[in-house]
Amino acid sequence: MSEHFNVVEQFGIDVFNEGTMRQRLPKNVYKQLKQTIAEGTQLDSSIADVVASAIKDWAIEKGATHFTHWFQPMTGITAEKHDSFITPVGDGTVIMEFSGKELIKGESDASSFPSGGLRATFEARGYTAWDPTSYAFVKNGSLYIPTAFYAYSGEALDKKTPLLRSMDVVSEQALRILRLFGNTTAKRVVPTIGAEQEYFLVDKKTYDLRKDLIFTGRTLFGAPAPKGQEMDDHYYGSIKARVADYMKDLDEHLWRLGIASKTKHNEVAPAQHEMAPMYGPCNIVCDQNQLTMDIMKKVALEHGLVCLLHEKPFAGINGSGKHDNWSLSTDDGQNLLDPGSSPMENAQFLTFLTAIIKAVDEYPELLRMSVATAGNDHRLGANEAPPAIISIFLGEDLEAVIEHLVDGTEYTSKTGTMFNVGVSSLPSFPMDTTDRNRTSPFAFTGNKFEFRMCGSSLNISGPNTVLNTIVANSLKEFADELEGAEDFTSALNDLLKRTIREHKRIIFNGNGYGEEWFREAENRGLPNFRATIDAIPSLTSPKSVKLFTKFGVYTEIELHAREEINLENYAKAINIEALTAADMARTEILPAVMKYTKDVCDAVASKKALGIEPQVELALAEKLNSMTVSLSSLIDALNAAIISAQDKKEAYAKAVSCHNEVFTTMQSLRAVVDGLESIVGEKYWPYPTYDELLYNI
């Protein structure tokens, strides 16, 4: 990128955004397309060719020769098939064409993507459909068109289609509530999010010497470095020159693509960093986060670095998350989670807040399921991320407000405002009346909720689909009750009091890391799904099926397919790790230890020949021999566990075997290997250690 990057001029320059549309499209076409985007409706086919021609001309001017329908299959990453604009004209020449039909709909092979049984191998046809609310962009010589992906038979084969459905659902139900409060102008309510992205950077040359990083994204072995994060000197510390160059380059790539990268800093662990963007509509930010992760990796390579997005690349230090900051906003700019200053705004805020409390308490297992991955299991519950128990943090002031609302008593806020807590009065209080709670999975932070459980590599379409749907369910039940009420004020007052009483168990402002909280959560009846295999089945429980099918977010068959895929992905991830660990232990570590042991034994013999008692050498040789026997035995045990797990035919049984047998054996093997690393001579060790990985940039 240029040394003199003008952010204002370059921001969004590679995006077919609203400003570009206004310049490139006829006024009537621009107006129709803008209405489509604003209201989330389908694009009128009568203007599709005009839009396609304008996008094509713009993209070609940007150097594009191809176009791709860019979608989010259930692999967790994005997919793209590139077609050129060229069309032969019969005389050996070509012209550049792009039709409205090609813009709106594409076709892709659906048989090779995970489908959870939705598609047979021989049933290959799948379709992509343009999401006009997410802007097209140009990257690396191709026009990228954000799309949904679905099967020939109509089932969603991606993560975006359910997200878009959930956005429509929560908008519809939120509008019903707004109408009750007299808002007749809002046409749409949009979930808005901001996705903070944590990551590690390591040197490419060092990375290339670690099979585990290459194949699994994390270190399967590694003794702690002499220094970790205990000095707290990396967090917000001065950014190293090489990392700063990477961050600058990354920002410029993101800005050109209209991604409002706002914040960059060092995170807690050595070699760990964070990028945080501005907030935006849910589906757009989900698209942009997928694009951000891809660009992070590619830009890192240009700097001789590798960007690690695994939730726990290194044991013993913090892993990486992706905090999902979620709120609801009207199309005219009102944040529905902003407490406001007038009595009516206060009551409206309290209604939406109570609906969210109800939603999270009724469906905590779905929120936990939405972030459940093999990588995230390493992170949740450690002193860096919230526990696996779902709870809501409101802060002292806001919790006191709702308690006094239930009691019908007066409350004096910290701002000194006196008021009678009723249906239409809530104190006007500053956004930050309480400290942030980093141990809370779901924390209110002034005008939004921060869902802190998402892992760094996660496609956040899943968690936001769940959030949108469960909140829509609460809002629907509220609207159903209030729309038929003779006295709205009295009915709302009764509804809020009753709902808070029934669901206040989910509110917890204390330390989520403390053992006492685990006991208290159990007494409250809150679920604690510590592992992915515990959480996944909740996706197809009767309660979940009823919820998602009622709103049309998922069909029952789509839910069962996703359960199957999640179980398969977990088992595959553990299997790859186990195969890699067994290979490294057998072909790299064991020979290195044996070579070192031989040299130690040679030293024993040499001392004995000189008549010197080799006490130190003998003790070391005996320890090495004992640990080598354990190492060999555990390699055999791991291979046996791998075979046993793979012999399981049913997806859940295979995933359970991977967790209970394979992963447990891997942990035992790691303990022995890490112990050997601490006593084997440095020059013998076959791959870079934590010292080199974390401190060589």
C-alpha positions in Angstrom: 0.0 0.0 0.0 1.0 3.6 -0.4 3.0 5.4 2.2 0.6 8.3 2.0 -2.7 6.7 2.3 -5.6 9.1 2.3 -8.3 7.4 4.4 -11.1 9.7 3.4 -10.4 9.3 -0.3 -9.7 5.6 -0.2 -12.3 4.3 2.2 -14.7 2.0 0.4 -13.1 2.7 -3.0 -13.3 -1.0 -3.9 -17.0 -1.3 -2.9 -20.1 -0.8 -5.0 -21.6 1.2 -2.1 -24.4 3.7 -2.0 -22.3 6.6 -3.2 -21.1 4.6 -6.2 -24.7 3.4 -6.9 -25.9 7.0 -6.9 -23.2 7.9 -9.5 -23.6 4.9 -11.7 -27.3 4.1 -11.8 -30.2 5.9 -13.3 -32.2 7.8 -10.7 -35.2 5.5 -10.8 -33.1 2.4 -10.6 -31.0 3.8 -7.8 -34.2 4.6 -5.9 -35.6 1.1 -6.3 -32.3 -0.6 -5.3 -32.0 1.7 -2.3 -35.5 0.8 -1.2 -34.7 -2.9 -1.6 -31.6 -2.5 0.6 -33.4 -0.4 3.2 -36.4 -2.7 3.5 -34.7 -6.0 2.9 -37.0 -7.0 0.1 -36.2 -8.8 -3.2 -34.7 -6.9 -6.1 -37.1 -6.2 -8.9 -36.0 -8.3 -11.8 -36.9 -5.5 -14.2 -34.0 -3.4 -13.0 -31.5 -6.3 -12.5 -29.9 -6.0 -16.0 -29.3 -2.3 -15.5 -27.7 -2.8 -12.0 -25.6 -5.7 -13.4 -24.3 -3.6 -16.3 -23.3 -0.8 -14.0 -21.6 -3.1 -11.5 -19.7 -4.8 -14.4 -18.5 -1.6 -15.9 -17.4 -0.3 -12.5 -15.6 -3.6 -11.7 -13.8 -3.7 -15.0 -12.5 -0.2 -14.4 -11.2 -1.6 -11.1 -9.2 -4.2 -13.0 -11.7 -7.1 -12.6 -11.9 -9.8 -15.2 -14.0 -12.3 -13.3 -17.0 -12.3 -10.9 -17.8 -14.7 -8.1 -20.8 -15.4 -5.9 -19.2 -15.3 -2.5 -21.0 -17.5 0.1 -20.7 -19.1 3.5 -21.0 -22.9 3.4 -21.1 -24.8 6.6 -17.3 -25.2 6.7 -17.0 -22.1 8.8 -15.1 -20.2 6.0 -16.2 -18.6 2.8 -16.3 -20.1 -0.7 -16.0 -18.7 -4.2 -16.1 -19.9 -7.8 -14.8 -17.4 -10.3 -16.3 -16.9 -13.8 -14.9 -14.4 -16.4 -17.0 -11.7 -17.9 -15.9 -12.8 -21.4 -18.4 -13.9 -24.0 -17.2 -15.1 -27.5 -18.8 -13.3 -30.4 -17.9 -15.8 -33.2 -15.1 -14.0 -35.0 -12.4 -15.1 -32.6 -12.9 -12.1 -30.3 -14.8 -11.6 -27.1 -16.9 -9.0 -25.3 -17.4 -8.5 -21.6 -20.9 -9.2 -20.5 -22.7 -9.7 -17.1 -26.5 -10.1 -17.0 -29.0 -9.4 -14.2 -29.7 -13.1 -14.1 -26.0 -13.8 -13.3 -26.0 -11.1 -10.7 -29.1 -12.3 -8.9 -28.6 -16.1 -9.1 -25.7 -18.4 -9.6 -25.2 -22.2 -9.6 -22.5 -24.1 -7.7 -21.7 -27.7 -6.9 -23.4 -28.5 -3.6 -22.3 -32.1 -3.2 -18.8 -31.4 -1.9 -19.8 -29.0 0.9 -21.0 -30.3 4.3 -24.8 -30.9 4.2 -25.5 -33.1 7.2 -27.4 -35.5 4.9 -29.4 -32.8 3.2 -27.8 -33.7 -0.1 -26.6 -37.0 -1.5 -23.2 -37.1 -3.1 -24.8 -37.5 -6.5 -27.1 -34.6 -6.0 -24.8 -31.8 -7.0 -26.9 -28.8 -7.9 -26.8 -25.8 -5.5 -27.8 -22.2 -6.0 -26.4 -18.9 -4.8 -28.7 -15.8 -4.4 -27.5 -12.2 -4.2 -27.9 -10.5 -0.9 -28.4 -6.9 -2.1 -28.2 -5.5 1.4 -24.5 -6.5 1.5 -22.4 -4.5 -1.0 -20.5 -6.1 -3.8 -16.7 -5.4 -3.9 -13.6 -5.9 -6.0 -10.7 -7.9 -4.7 -7.7 -9.5 -6.5 -9.2 -9.0 -10.0 -12.7 -10.3 -9.3 -16.0 -8.8 -8.5 -17.3 -10.4 -5.3 -21.1 -10.7 -4.9 -22.2 -11.6 -1.4 -24.8 -14.4 -1.6 -26.9 -17.0 0.2 -26.4 -20.6 -0.7 -29.1 -23.2 -0.9 -29.9 -26.6 -2.3 -31.9 -27.6 -5.4 -34.6 -28.7 -3.1 -34.6 -25.3 -1.3 -32.9 -26.1 2.0 -30.3 -23.7 3.3 -26.7 -25.0 2.9 -25.0 -22.0 4.4 -24.8 -19.9 7.5 -26.1 -16.7 5.9 -29.6 -17.8 4.8 -30.8 -18.5 8.4 -29.2 -15.2 9.5 -31.2 -13.3 7.0 -34.3 -15.1 8.0 -33.7 -14.3 11.7 -33.2 -10.6 10.9 -36.6 -10.5 9.2 -38.2 -12.2 12.1 -36.7 -10.0 14.9 -37.6 -6.9 12.8 -41.2 -8.0 12.4 -41.7 -8.6 16.1 -39.8 -5.5 17.2 -41.9 -3.3 15.0 -45.0 -4.7 16.8 -43.6 -3.5 20.1 -42.7 -0.1 18.6 -46.2 0.4 17.3 -47.5 -0.1 20.8 -45.3 2.8 22.0 -46.6 5.0 19.2 -43.8 4.7 16.7 -45.5 4.6 13.3 -42.6 5.7 11.1 -40.0 3.0 11.6 -40.2 0.5 8.7 -37.5 -2.0 9.8 -35.5 -2.9 12.9 -32.0 -4.1 12.2 -29.8 -6.1 14.5 -26.5 -4.3 14.6 -23.2 -5.8 15.7 -19.5 -5.0 16.2 -17.1 -7.9 16.1 -13.8 -7.4 18.0 -11.2 -9.8 16.5 -8.3 -11.2 18.5 -5.4 -13.0 16.8 -1.7 -14.1 17.2 1.2 -13.3 14.8 4.2 -15.7 14.5 7.1 -15.7 12.2 6.5 -17.7 9.0 9.9 -19.4 9.1 9.3 -20.6 12.6 5.7 -21.6 11.8 6.8 -23.8 8.9 8.8 -25.9 11.3 5.8 -26.9 13.4 3.5 -29.6 11.9 0.9 -28.9 14.6 0.5 -25.3 13.6 0.3 -26.1 10.0 -2.3 -28.8 10.3 -4.3 -27.8 13.3 -3.7 -24.1 13.9 -2.5 -24.7 17.5 0.5 -26.1 19.2 -0.2 -29.7 20.4 3.0 -29.7 22.4 5.0 -27.0 24.1 6.5 -26.3 27.5 5.9 -22.8 28.9 8.5 -20.1 28.1 10.3 -18.7 31.1 8.2 -15.6 30.7 4.5 -15.6 29.8 2.0 -12.9 30.4 2.5 -12.6 34.2 4.1 -9.1 33.9 1.1 -7.7 32.1 3.5 -5.7 30.0 2.2 -6.8 26.5 -1.4 -5.6 27.0 -1.7 -2.2 25.4 2.1 -2.0 25.2 4.2 -0.3 22.6 3.6 -2.1 19.3 6.7 -3.6 17.7 7.8 -2.1 14.4 7.2 -5.3 12.3 3.7 -5.7 13.9 2.9 -2.1 13.4 3.8 -2.3 9.7 1.4 -5.3 9.4 -1.4 -3.5 11.2 -1.0 -0.4 9.0 -1.1 -2.5 5.9 -4.1 -4.5 7.2 -6.0 -1.3 8.0 -5.5 0.0 4.5 -6.7 -3.2 2.9 -9.8 -3.2 5.1 -10.5 0.5 4.6 -10.4 0.1 0.8 -13.1 -2.6 1.2 -15.3 -0.4 3.3 -14.5 -2.2 6.6 -14.3 0.4 9.3 -11.3 -0.9 11.2 -11.2 1.4 14.2 -9.0 0.0 17.0 -5.7 -1.9 17.1 -3.6 -2.8 20.1 -1.5 -5.5 21.8 -3.6 -8.1 23.7 -2.7 -9.8 27.0 -0.6 -12.7 25.7 2.7 -12.2 24.1 2.4 -12.1 20.2 -1.4 -11.6 20.6 -3.2 -8.5 19.2 -6.7 -7.2 18.5 -8.6 -5.3 15.7 -12.0 -3.9 16.4 -14.3 -2.4 13.7 -17.2 0.0 13.9 -20.7 -1.3 14.3 -23.0 -2.1 11.4 -26.0 -4.2 10.2 -25.7 -7.8 11.3 -25.4 -9.5 8.0 -23.0 -6.9 6.6 -20.7 -7.1 9.6 -20.8 -11.0 9.5 -19.7 -10.8 5.9 -17.0 -8.2 6.7 -15.7 -10.3 9.6 -15.3 -13.3 7.3 -13.5 -11.1 4.8 -11.4 -9.6 7.6 -10.1 -13.0 8.7 -9.2 -13.9 5.2 -7.3 -10.6 4.6 -5.6 -10.9 8.0 -4.0 -14.2 6.9 -3.0 -13.0 3.4 -1.5 -9.7 4.6 0.5 -11.5 7.3 2.1 -13.7 4.7 3.2 -10.6 2.8 5.1 -9.5 5.9 6.7 -12.9 6.5 4.2 -13.6 9.3 1.4 -16.1 9.9 -1.8 -14.9 11.5 -3.2 -17.5 13.9 -7.0 -17.4 14.5 -7.3 -20.5 16.6 -8.9 -20.0 19.9 -6.0 -21.5 21.8 -2.7 -21.6 19.8 -0.6 -21.8 22.9 -1.2 -23.5 26.3 -0.7 -21.5 29.5 -1.4 -18.1 28.1 -4.6 -16.4 26.9 -6.4 -17.6 23.9 -8.3 -15.5 21.4 -12.0 -14.6 21.3 -14.3 -12.5 19.1 -16.6 -10.3 21.2 -20.0 -9.9 19.5 -21.5 -6.6 20.4 -25.2 -6.9 19.6 -28.1 -4.3 19.6 -31.3 -3.4 17.8 -31.7 -0.2 15.8 -34.5 1.2 13.7 -34.1 2.2 10.1 -34.2 5.8 11.2 -31.3 5.5 13.6 -32.8 4.8 17.0 -30.9 2.3 19.2 -33.5 0.4 21.1 -31.1 -0.5 23.8 -30.3 3.1 24.6 -32.1 3.9 27.8 -33.1 7.3 26.5 -34.0 10.4 28.6 -37.8 10.6 28.4 -40.3 8.4 30.3 -41.6 6.9 27.1 -38.1 6.0 25.8 -37.3 4.6 29.3 -40.3 2.3 29.2 -39.6 1.2 25.7 -36.0 0.4 26.6 -37.1 -1.5 29.7 -39.5 -3.6 27.5 -36.7 -4.6 25.1 -34.3 -5.2 27.9 -36.8 -7.5 29.7 -37.5 -9.4 26.5 -33.8 -10.1 26.1 -33.5 -11.2 29.7 -36.3 -13.6 29.1 -34.8 -14.9 25.9 -31.4 -15.6 27.3 -32.9 -17.4 30.4 -35.2 -19.5 28.2 -32.5 -20.5 25.7 -29.1 -20.4 27.3 -28.3 -23.8 25.8 -28.7 -22.5 22.3 -26.3 -19.6 23.0 -23.7 -22.0 24.3 -24.3 -24.3 21.3 -23.8 -21.4 18.9 -20.2 -21.0 20.0 -19.3 -24.6 20.6 -16.2 -25.7 18.7 -13.2 -27.9 19.5 -11.0 -24.8 19.7 -13.3 -22.8 21.9 -13.5 -25.6 24.5 -9.9 -24.8 25.4 -10.7 -21.2 26.0 -14.1 -21.0 27.8 -13.8 -21.0 31.6 -10.1 -20.0 31.7 -8.9 -16.7 33.1 -9.4 -15.0 29.8 -12.9 -15.8 28.7 -16.3 -16.3 30.3 -17.3 -19.6 31.7 -19.5 -22.1 29.8 -22.4 -21.0 32.0 -24.6 -18.4 30.4 -25.6 -15.4 32.6 -26.4 -11.8 32.0 -24.5 -8.8 33.5 -26.5 -5.7 33.9 -24.5 -3.7 36.4 -25.6 -2.5 39.9 -27.6 0.5 38.8 -29.7 -1.2 36.1 -30.2 -4.3 38.2 -31.4 -2.1 41.1 -33.8 -0.4 38.7 -35.5 -3.6 37.7 -35.6 -4.9 41.3 -37.4 -1.7 42.4 -39.6 -2.0 39.4 -40.7 -5.4 40.6 -41.1 -4.2 44.1 -42.9 -1.0 43.0 -40.7 1.1 45.2 -38.7 4.3 44.7 -35.0 4.1 43.8 -32.4 6.8 43.9 -29.8 6.3 41.1 -26.2 7.2 41.5 -26.9 10.3 39.5 -29.2 11.5 42.3 -32.4 11.3 40.3 -35.4 10.5 42.4 -38.3 8.7 40.6 -41.2 6.4 41.1 -40.4 3.2 39.3 -43.4 2.4 37.2 -44.1 1.3 33.7 -43.2 4.6 32.1 -40.4 5.8 34.2 -36.8 4.8 34.3 -33.9 6.9 35.5 -31.8 8.9 33.1 -28.5 7.5 33.9 -25.0 7.7 32.2 -24.0 4.8 29.9 -21.2 3.8 32.3 -22.7 3.7 35.7 -20.8 0.5 36.5 -17.6 -1.3 35.6 -17.4 -3.8 32.8 -17.5 -7.4 33.7 -15.0 -9.4 31.6 -16.1 -12.7 33.2 -19.7 -12.4 32.0 -20.8 -14.2 28.9 -23.5 -11.7 28.0 -22.9 -8.2 29.5 -24.9 -5.0 29.0 -22.4 -2.2 28.2 -24.4 1.0 28.0 -26.4 0.6 24.8 -25.7 -3.0 23.6 -24.9 -6.5 24.9 -21.5 -7.9 24.5 -21.6 -11.7 23.8 -18.1 -12.6 24.9 -18.2 -16.3 24.3 -17.5 -16.4 20.6 -14.2 -17.9 19.5 -11.8 -16.0 17.3 -12.2 -18.3 14.3 -15.9 -18.5 14.5 -18.3 -17.4 11.8 -20.6 -15.2 13.9 -23.6 -15.7 11.7 -24.5 -18.6 13.9 -24.6 -16.8 17.3 -26.4 -13.9 15.8 -29.0 -16.1 14.2 -29.7 -17.6 17.6 -29.8 -14.1 19.3 -32.1 -12.7 16.8 -34.5 -15.6 16.9 -34.7 -16.0 20.7 -35.3 -12.3 21.2 -37.9 -12.3 18.4 -39.7 -15.1 20.3 -39.8 -13.0 23.5 -41.0 -9.9 21.6 -43.7 -11.9 19.9 -45.0 -13.2 23.2 -45.0 -9.6 24.6 -46.8 -8.2 21.6 -49.4 -11.0 21.6 -50.2 -10.1 25.2 -50.1 -6.4 25.0 -51.9 -5.8 21.7 -55.1 -7.2 23.2 -54.9 -5.3 26.5 -57.6 -2.9 27.5 -55.2 -0.8 29.5 -51.7 -0.8 27.9 -49.9 0.9 30.8 -51.3 -1.5 33.4 -50.7 -4.5 31.2 -47.1 -3.6 30.4 -46.4 -3.0 34.1 -47.8 -6.4 35.0 -45.9 -8.1 32.1 -42.5 -6.6 33.0 -42.8 -7.4 36.7 -43.9 -10.9 36.1 -41.2 -11.6 33.5 -38.4 -10.2 35.6 -39.5 -12.3 38.6 -39.6 -15.4 36.4 -36.2 -14.9 34.8 -34.0 -12.9 37.2 -32.0 -16.1 37.9 -30.0 -15.4 34.7 -28.8 -12.1 36.1 -25.4 -12.3 37.8 -23.0 -9.3 38.3 -20.3 -11.1 40.2 -17.1 -13.0 39.4 -17.8 -15.7 36.8 -14.5 -17.4 37.5 -15.2 -18.1 41.2 -16.0 -21.7 42.3 -18.9 -20.3 44.3 -20.5 -19.1 41.1 -20.5 -22.7 39.7 -22.3 -23.9 42.8 -24.7 -21.0 42.8 -25.4 -21.4 39.1 -26.2 -25.1 39.7 -28.6 -24.1 42.5 -30.3 -21.6 40.2 -30.8 -24.4 37.6 -28.5 -22.8 35.0 -27.0 -25.3 32.5 -23.2 -25.8 32.4 -22.2 -27.4 29.1 -18.4 -27.5 29.5 -17.7 -29.3 26.3 -18.9 -29.0 22.7 -20.3 -32.5 22.7 -22.6 -31.5 25.7 -23.9 -28.4 23.9 -24.6 -29.6 20.3 -27.6 -31.8 21.0 -29.6 -28.8 22.2 -29.9 -27.7 18.6 -32.4 -30.5 17.9 -34.3 -30.6 21.3 -38.1 -30.4 20.9 -37.9 -26.8 22.4 -35.4 -25.7 19.8 -37.2 -27.3 16.9 -40.4 -25.6 17.9 -38.7 -22.2 18.2 -36.9 -22.2 14.9 -39.6 -23.8 12.8 -42.3 -21.5 14.2 -40.4 -18.5 12.8 -39.1 -20.3 9.7 -35.5 -19.6 10.6 -34.6 -23.3 10.2 -36.7 -26.3 9.1 -36.5 -29.4 11.2 -34.4 -31.1 8.6 -32.0 -28.2 8.5 -31.6 -28.3 12.3 -30.8 -32.1 12.2 -28.3 -31.5 9.3 -26.5 -28.8 11.3 -26.3 -31.0 14.4 -24.8 -33.7 12.2 -22.3 -31.3 10.7 -21.3 -29.9 14.1 -20.6 -33.3 15.5 -18.7 -34.3 12.4 -16.6 -31.1 12.5 -15.8 -31.7 16.1 -14.7 -35.3 15.5 -12.7 -34.4 12.4 -10.9 -31.6 14.3 -9.9 -33.9 17.2 -8.9 -36.7 14.7 -6.6 -34.4 12.8 -5.0 -33.2 16.0 -4.6 -36.7 17.2 -3.0 -37.9 14.0 -0.7 -34.9 14.0 0.3 -35.4 17.6 1.0 -39.1 17.1 3.0 -38.4 14.0 5.1 -35.7 15.7 5.7 -37.8 18.8 6.7 -40.9 16.7 8.8 -39.4 14.0 10.2 -36.2 15.6 10.1 -36.3 19.4 10.9 -39.9 20.1 14.0 -40.0 17.8 15.3 -36.7 19.3 14.9 -38.1 22.9 16.6 -41.3 22.0 19.5 -39.4 20.5 19.9 -37.3 23.5 19.5 -40.3 25.8 22.3 -42.1 23.8 24.6 -39.1 24.3 23.8 -39.0 28.1 24.6 -42.8 28.3 27.8 -42.2 26.4 28.7 -39.6 29.0 27.9 -42.2 31.7 30.3 -44.7 30.1 33.0 -42.0 29.6 33.0 -41.1 33.3 33.0 -44.7 34.4 36.0 -45.3 32.2 37.8 -42.5 34.1 36.8 -43.9 37.4 34.3 -41.1 38.1 30.9 -41.8 39.5 28.4 -40.4 37.0 25.6 -39.6 39.5 24.0 -36.8 37.5 24.2 -38.5 34.2 22.8 -41.8 35.6 19.8 -40.0 37.2 19.1 -38.2 34.0 19.4 -41.4 31.9 17.0 -43.2 34.2 14.5 -40.4 34.0 14.8 -40.2 30.3 14.3 -43.9 30.0 11.3 -43.9 32.2 9.7 -41.0 30.3 10.6 -42.6 26.9 8.8 -45.7 27.9 5.7 -43.6 28.8 6.0 -41.7 25.6 6.1 -44.9 23.5 3.2 -46.4 25.4 1.1 -43.3 25.0 1.7 -43.1 21.3 0.4 -46.6 21.0 -2.6 -45.7 23.2 -3.4 -42.7 21.1 -3.3 -44.6 17.9 -5.6 -47.2 19.4 -8.0 -44.5 20.6 -8.0 -42.9 17.1 -9.0 -46.3 15.5 -11.6 -46.9 18.2 -13.2 -43.5 17.6 -13.2 -43.9 13.8 -14.9 -47.3 14.1 -17.9 -45.6 15.6 -20.6 -45.2 12.9 -23.0 -42.8 14.6 -21.9 -39.2 14.6 -22.6 -38.5 18.3 -20.9 -41.7 19.4 -17.9 -40.8 17.3 -17.7 -37.3 18.8 -18.0 -38.6 22.3 -15.3 -41.1 21.7 -13.0 -38.3 20.3 -13.6 -36.2 23.4 -13.5 -38.9 26.1 -10.8 -41.2 24.7 -8.8 -39.5 22.0 -8.5 -36.0 23.5 -7.9 -37.3 26.9 -5.0 -39.5 25.6 -3.6 -36.5 23.7 -3.5 -34.5 26.9 -1.6 -37.3 28.7 0.8 -37.6 25.8 1.3 -33.8 25.9 2.2 -33.9 29.5 5.0 -36.4 28.9 6.3 -34.5 25.8 6.3 -31.1 27.5 8.1 -32.7 30.5 10.8 -34.1 28.1 11.1 -30.7 26.4 12.2 -29.3 29.7 15.0 -31.7 30.2 16.2 -32.6 26.7 19.1 -30.5 25.4 17.9 -27.5 23.4 19.9 -28.4 20.3 18.2 -31.9 20.2 14.6 -30.6 20.3 13.1 -31.1 16.8 11.0 -28.0 16.4 10.8 -24.4 17.7 9.8 -23.9 21.3 7.4 -21.4 22.8 10.4 -19.1 23.5 11.1 -18.8 19.8 7.4 -18.7 18.6 6.3 -16.0 21.0 9.3 -13.7 21.2 11.0 -13.7 17.8 9.2 -10.9 16.0 
